[in-house]
Amino acid sequence: MALEPGRRSASPESSGRESPVPRQWRNQLGSEDVPPKDKNYRKYATGVERALSLFDTALQEWADYISFLNRLLKALQARPSSISVIPAKATVAKRLSQCLNPSLPSGVHQKTLEVYSYVFSVIGKDGLSRDLPLYFPGLASVLSFASLSVRAPFLDLLERYFLDLDRRSLRPALKSVVLALLPGLEEETSEDFERTLRLMERFKAAVRPPGSQDITDAHSSGDDFFWQCFFLASITGHSRRTGALAYLLRCLPELGYALQPESARGSDARNGVDVETSAKLSRLVTSPEPGLLLRCFAAGLADEQLLIQRGFLDLLVTHLPLHSEVLQKKAKAGDLELLLSAAVGVTVRRDMSLNRRLWTWLLGPEPAAATEHEGGLDSPTSTAVHSHGFLSSRTSYFEEFGLQPLTRALLAMIKLDADSNPAERARPYRICLSLMDRWEVGGLVVPELFLPIVDSVRDFKSKAASKTDFTEILRSASVFFDGVESGLIYSEILTLMAQAISPGDLSVAERSGKLDLVKFILTHFNVREEEMITIHAPLTVLSVLCMVQEADKRAKPGDDSASLDVSLSEAALGIAISLLELVPERAFRSAPTNKSAPVIESKVLAASPNLELLKKIRTFYITDQGNLDAVSPPFAPQNLAELLLQKACNLNCDSLSQGQSGTEMAVKSQVLIRLISKAPETSLLDTSKLLAALHECLSSDAPIPFTTYSAMLSLSTHLYTAKRLTTSDLSNLVVPLVRHAWAFLSASEPKYHVETVRSLWLLQSALTPTNQDIEAAICSLMLVHDTTGTFAQRPADPGRSFCVLWSHSLQDNPSGTERRGTKAINGDVKTSPRLAGMDYYEVMLTRPLFLMLDALADEGTQLFMTAKTWLNSLHTIDKLFAIFITKFAELPFLRRHPKAQSGLIHFTEDDDLDLALYYIRCLSSVCRWAPDATWAVLAKRMIRSDAFHPPLSEITGTDGDTTLQEFFLHVCLQCLAHDKVPAEEGPEARATQLHRSALTTLHQILLNPFAGQLSKLHLENILIEKLSQSLSAPDPYVQVLLLDVVYAALKLRELAPPELPTSPTNEKRSMDPARASRVSLTGERPGVTPPPPTLLKCILAGLSSPSSRPVLDSWVGFLTECLPLYTDSVFQVLIPLVETLCGQIGNTFQNLQRLFRTNDQAPSSNAVGPETTLISLLNGLEQVLANGHDRLLAEEARAQVIKSPDQPQGFFGNMVSGVFSSDAPQTRSATANDRLTVLLAFQDAVRICFTIWSWGQGSDAALQDTTSAASLNYTSLRMRNRARRLLEHLFAAETLECLETVIGIWQGALNNAEPSKAAEVFNLLPALDGSRPKHTIPALFNAIYSRTNPNALDPSRRSTLTIELQDTEVVIFLVDYARSLEDDAMDEIWQDCTAFLKDLLANPFPHRQTLPSLLEFAAILGEKVDNTNFGEQRKMRRELADLFLRLLTAIFTTRPTSFDVTSEKRPSEQPRQQQQQSSSAVVRLPDERADDVVSILSTIVPNLPKILVENDRILAAATAISANVIGPALRSKSFPDTISRSTLTLLQELSRLPNNQKSWKKDVSDAFNDPRFFSSAVSLVHAGWLPLLKQWTVADKERMSEILGRLTPPTTAGIVFGVGATSARLEADRRTQLNLRRVATLVLACAPDAFVADLPAILDKLTELLGATATSSPSSVTRAEVYMLVRALVLRVGVVHLAPLWPVVNAELHAAIASVVAPDHSPPSDTYGNAAVMQACKLLDLLVCVAPDDFQLHEWLFVTDTIDAVYRPGGGYQPVALVDEVSEELGVIGSAAGGGLLGNNEAAAAVAPVVGGPSSTHKRPLLGQPGGISDEIGMERKDELVAKVLRPFFGQLSIYAFESTYAMTPVDWEGCVAGLVRDVFDEKTIVKAL
């Protein structure tokens, strides 16, 4: 089969050096035969060369080509008759191929063929066999463009000279021959079609090996190589596939066989012959590689042309049926899957002609009976016997031959985790949808693919680049989902549920994943069709309940392996709840259809075991496929409802009796609740069993989780609402339910307060407002631990719980809060409206309220302090008084008015004086212990007389509205108006008590308490010591009594009467500096005796002690009242007080945070509510700071001995220095120390308040327990509001210092990489009333000036600089703050901002480090003003524009050198840029931002039109930026290291500005023409330079012509020897290299085919430069750049335009690659240097990878493009492709001695070393790509280049090319471009000038 080992070429070798293998092909391609020593021959050769020389000079028009060809023909015809060689044959072949340019007219083509014919006649058969690589490449493309007049001569030429060539010569070129002939087969009606077809057949016969046997008339056993080449040609020849299809339709052997029974097939002798022939034909097209046949069809089926797809489908049906042995036995499984993928891919076109052919192929040939009953195809449910047989036979055909591979193929498409676009990812979904059009196929395939498709959609959700991409994928998947039968969908859902719940080896994570997939289906797809929600969803829920119950039965105590994980059980039941929400009530009513299942008796149904029920459901879904058209559901609706209720009831009872987790109980109860709400009332439910379980669980004394309690309460109320329980049943549950609820209302556990109160009102709603069971239960709980008698004890905890219940009941409004809030844990079941606590609070809270108020009468109990504290903080005290009004209105005797004459009324025996006395005493207690603010409520709150019945006017005596105070006054007066009853001692005594109480109350209404004078006793020392000792006592409430006594003792020390104490919850004192100054300056306070030293220690200990927490409000009040005693020493006590308070606030707040992150924590009764403690401590902190700051202002006012005169009203006042040097130094120093003390205290307070204000915001929100979301919202909002109020007061007092503290917090967050915390700062400032922009912005300006030019500020505006902040950090904060402001805020800060900028520009030098950021600030002002009506004032905008331009000028004036980035800075700068590119989440620190001038400018430039408005100003700014930033960077000595990504971004933005063409174009031009440009970083080239160059080139079409004009042709004239000549040559080489690289860069930068008009000029320049030698100027060193340019053209220019390029490229590639084995210092070795050889190899590599259509015709010259690349023939085969020849000579692959046909395994082993082969997802070049051969090597040593790069490259290229084609992967165009860019911008390969 191969050339004989010892056979030599007829022509002598060109080199004398020995070589192991004759270089026949390379010698013919690269050099000429040795000319005979004959005078006639020399004359003959001279004539030919003279004719050839005309090609380079005389060809201008097409007629010149004919003239040239005539001259050449005449020169050739002048040969002596004894000579049969062609002189300069390589040049002749090259020129003839160039004359076959498609752009030339047909006359030139005809003349060229005439010359070819003469040449072939001269050299003869042997000569043409030898020189086939020379001549055939030029002819190969003729048919693709030939006119009719050219086709006939061309075919004549092939028939006359090529068919008789040596088979061994034709074999390597066979693929090229096939590709050359295929265009002639495209038009079946053309006159040359049959002739071309015959010619193809004759070529097939011409390459048959000797000894081939005919199989049929048209096929022989030696045709296997032809078919393999043909399939390869069809795979790669996209444009020639029409001709390939035409040939296959006529000549491909039929590879199928008739489907007959085995007996019939074996009994017929003729069938045996047919089977044998079929086997031979199968071997013919599948040997040695069966995969090529399938890939040929796959490529055709994936073609873009519909007609080609249709033709290949026809071929499949007629020649390659699915049952053929080729597909079922010989082809690999992966290859069959590839074919099926391509086949079903045609369905996405939605073309019926394609689909019909596909169904025919997939379902097989129609049986004979089918022709009689074709109607059966359309009715899958037909009951006709013949139709059923026909359908089942076709279905079984597909099931046997195609189902498994098609399923695997589609699964592979679905699971392909490539970064494909959404449309490509959705392709398998659309294919599956189309397959469902044919139920015989879709019915078998879709069940296997349904879950993988849904799972792939879920997987994509987490990987999607954007929400839009996921939405597109979901839309496609939803269309598929909607086409799937409901029974199948729920069958798959049920399968997933069974795998997750049933016993098995799956891990918890795997089971959870399956449940997550079910949730995803229910969430994202339509599962709400009528059949789904009425039949399938209830059945699925029943299955889940049965499986969960079985899992609970399997669970054994202590055996975790047998039990189901709680989270899985909860998730499964959660899914059941979701399904039940879909089920309508009608699903459980009797269906009117005839196909409903029979109704079973309830007793029989109840006895059915779970496994039997599951078996019935399984049979319905698996056996009957859930098809309701064929079978009825397994259960009747009413039976299904009873089964569901029974299973849900059993689950709840088991859960209650086994004490399962709260969340599990909650979800089980929700299942039952939803079933109760949807099932008919007639459905049986074992309520007695359920009630017993509820009572058993509730009777436990141990605390239960809140979720369990909530579930039981919700279940009880819903059972009652659904009439499943009687009122008596529910009433029996009230007491235990309220008892457990009471535990959750503990003040120390605020986690479930809101939820618990809502649950109680839910229970009250079920019981109706008239029922008082809950009220009675609460009262009993409040009294259960009380001890009556002389030494009564009433603990505080019940009272604190009542406070919680009162507070949340009065805020309870279900119509408002629950509608807006989150979904409650007990679900959202449709029930009757719940009572609002704020409207019906009297129903539940009246009697417990009076029990609470009773404690006020006994100061010795703990409950007394709780009640008193509650009253002091009660915001709804008007509701409390409303209850009193109601009760007083119920007393009849209050309506009896005295008669005019007597004035008195006697009490009667019927008057309930005890009750009246009780109410009056309670009211008296309230008035005694309530805060002063209560009197405002009593005085201002009005009540309507007619709001009560009988009207209150009967008590007050007036018909108008009255105040509360007035009403209670009348009540007291009415009590006093009644006199005793004569002779009745009982009522008389009670009346007296009533009078006393009424008088006491009246006295409280009219007067205020008064203090006495006891200053001489000095009781305070003893009492303070006693107070300190009480901190360790067990009863904290003793402290309260002591605190009152101690304060009373301390007050006695003051001579003047004290001011009235105020409530901590109100405004204590103003922080207004002006007010404080006025107060201080009016006169000094009289001296006060200092308090004892032990007082401060006692206060600090009391604030810190845990035992003081229950009475902390009293301690804070005590502290507040004691602060005035420290008037002269407040600064000494300030720091310890603030430190203690801040420390306690921090600890308490941490405890509160921890509490809300804990799940189901048991209620604790030991601690005090942390939120109450926190507010008390904040109150104390505020009092201390207010007192200290007031005192500081007073001290500063006294210290101001010299007052400066009025100053000018500039922004900063007059700039003075040294004015205050005459101030008293000692006084100034003492005042400064006092101020420092106060400010440090302020900073601590600001930090702790910010921490509290940030609670639950940002990332912290995800850490909270969701079950207590409502309570968390309530508590966090309360804490945040308190912290915010304190911050407002701090900011109002010291705006600048507090703001700097906040900036310090922001800076610390950035340093710690906490961007969310830093962002919270900008959320805080707008929330503070005192930090509006009009206050904050001036403070920021003061902070900046305090650091840059403090002498320019008035001393009162200077910062103390106690916060370590740089000026750059403050300015960056200013920028970010300005960006966060609303646009409308510009109105209030505009004047301050412009004044600041003006003052700054008057002396910009101190601000030089911050000027860029201030420019950004000015830009932000301009952007925001542009969005407002305020910004329409032209004068104002003009003023800002002037300031902006002056700032820009100031930047360039004060920082002129900072833009020249030196090379030393680059190493540290590059990693940071790479880091920013790799992760966009990296936060840049302020210092980095302030220094990055270029980045700041790049963000500003796009908005210049908004900022500067006028075009001339915009142009001026752009010009300044170009001149001062871009220009210096480009002209720097360090260019291009001075260019960063920000610089290029800035340049791009400048290029987009209108009317700015001149400056940026000049910058780009300067950079592009700089020789150092090509040392730019490759990453910057891709992202920055290429887009810029594209814009630059589009703006001026002459760029390319200008650069081409710089390329000069090589010349040897004037070249002399010496240093000067070398220097000139090197300079010419360098200049040419740079210009060629510029051309290549422009080609890559612009759109495809952008330079088609310049292509002839480019080709001319390339041709000229390829004539360079080692000694010309420029020299052959420039060849590497020429090859780079050709690579760029291949990547960016259409194939049709590149036709003139191939002859030149072929010759160059041959010469360059052949030079690898040329001797050192030979002309080829000198001409083709190492860089040129490397680039030539990369060019060949790219051509093989991209495979342009025309290059495929020449590919065989360079690589083995046939099956021989892998399956090498025996018989001493030697490769003839150039790289294989060179590879063998370099010693990569030795000749296989006695080699035979490689088997599949050996062939696979041969391919194994090829890196980056078919396993890659894209087709890439072999050199310099990931996974390929590395090109990172120096170009100095040739031996190293050969060893490390060229030898492996040549050895692998042919195999790599074949495997890449075989893999059928798309070309990685981006990778190819990236590789070329890397080479173009490799400055190491550019010549260095001397």
Buried (B, 14 or more C-beta within 10 A) or exposed (E): BBBEEEEEBBBEBBBEEEEEEBBBBBBBBBBBBEBBEEEBBEEBBEBBBEBBEBBEEEBEEBEBBBBBBBBBBEBBEEBEEEBBBBBBBBBBBBBBBBBBBBEBEBBBBBBBBBBBBBBBEBBEBEBBBBBBBBBBBBBBBBBBBBEEEBBBBBBEBBBEBBEEBBBBBBBBBBBBBBBBBBBBBBBEEBEBBEBBBEBBBEBBBBBBBEEBEEBEEEBBBBBBBBBBBBBBBBBBBBBBBBBBBBBBBEBBBEBBBEEEEEEEBEEEEEBEEBBEBBBBBBBBBBBBBBBBBBBBBBBBBBBEEEEBBBBBBBBBBBBBBBBBBBBBEBBEEBBBBBBBBBBBBBBBEEBEBBBBBBBBBBBBBBBEEBEEBEEBBEEEEBEEEBBEBBBEBBBBBBBEBBBBBBBBBBBBBBEBEEEEEBEEBBBBBBBBBBBBBBBBBBBBBBBBBBBBBBBBBBBBBEEBEEEEBBEBBBEBBBEBBEBBBBBBBBBBBBBBBBBBBBEEEBEEEEBBBBBBBBBBBBEBBEBEEEBBBBBBBBBBBBBBBBBBBBBBEBBEEEEEEEBBBEBBBBBBBBBBBBBBBBBEEEBBEEBEEEEBBEEBEBEEBBEBEBEEBBEBBBEBBEEBBBBBEEBBBBBBBBBBBBBBBBBBBBBBBBBBEEEBBBBBBBBBBBBBBBBBBBBEEEBBBBBEEBBBBBBEBBEEEEBBBBBBBBBBBBBBBBBBBBEBBEEEBBBBBBBBBBBBBBBBBBBBBBBBBBBBBBBBBBBBBBBEEEBBBBBBBBBEBBBEEBEEEEEEBBBBBBBBBBBBBBBBBBBBEBEEBBEEBEEBBBBEBEBEEBBBBBEBBBBBBBBBBBBBBBBBBEEEBBBBBBBBBBBBBBEBBBBBBBBBBEBBBEBEBBBBEEEEEEEEBBBBEEBBBEEBBBBBBBBBBBBBBBBEBBBEBBEEBEBEBEEBEEBBBBBBEEEEBBBBBBBBBBBBBBBBBBBBBEEBEEBBEBBEBBBBBBBBBBEBBEEEEEEEEEBEEEBBEEBBEBBBEBBEEEEBBBBBBBBEBBBBBBBBBBEEEEEEBBBBBEEBBBBEBEEBBEBBEEEEEEEBEEBBEBBBEBBBBBBBBEBBBBBBBBBBBBBBBBBBBBBEEBBEBBBEBBBBBBBBBBBBBEEBBEBBEEBBBEBEEEBBBBBBBBBBBBBBBBBBBBBBBBBBBBBBBEBBEEEEEEEEEEBBBEBBEEEEEEBEEEBBEBBEEBBEBBBBBBBBBBBBBBBBBBBBBBEBEEEBBEBBBBBBBBBBEBBBEBBBBBBBBBBBBBBBBBBBBBBBBBBEBBEEEBBEBBBBBBEBBBEBEBBBBEBBBBBBBBBBBBBBBBEBBBEEBBBBEBBEBBBBBBBBBBBBBBBBBEBEBBBBBBEBBBBBBBBBBEEBEBBBBBBBBBBBBBBBBBBBBBEBEBBEEEEBBBBBBBBBBBBBBBBBBBBEEBBBBEEEEBEEBBEEBEEBEEEEEEEBBBBBBBBBBBBBBBBBBBBBBBBBBEEEBBBBBBBBBBEBBBBBBBEBEBBBBBBBBBBBBBBBBBBEBEEBEEBBBBBBBBBBBBEBBBBBBBBBBBBBBBBBBBBBBEEEEEBBEEBBEBBBEBEEEEBEEEEEBEEBBBBBBBBBBBBBBBBBBBBBBBEEEBBEEBBEBBBBBBBBBBEBEBBBBBBBBBBBBBBBBBBBBBBBBEBBBBBBBBBBBBBBBBBBBBBBBBEEEEEBBBBBBBBBBBBBBBBBBBBBBBBBBBBBBBBBBBBBBBBBBBBBBEBBBBBBBBBBBBBBBBEBBEBEEEBEBBEEEBBEEBBEEBBBBBEBBBBBBBBBBEEBBEBEBEBEEBEBBBEBBBBBBBBBBBBBBBBBBBBBBEBBBEBBBBBBBBBBBBBEBBBEEE
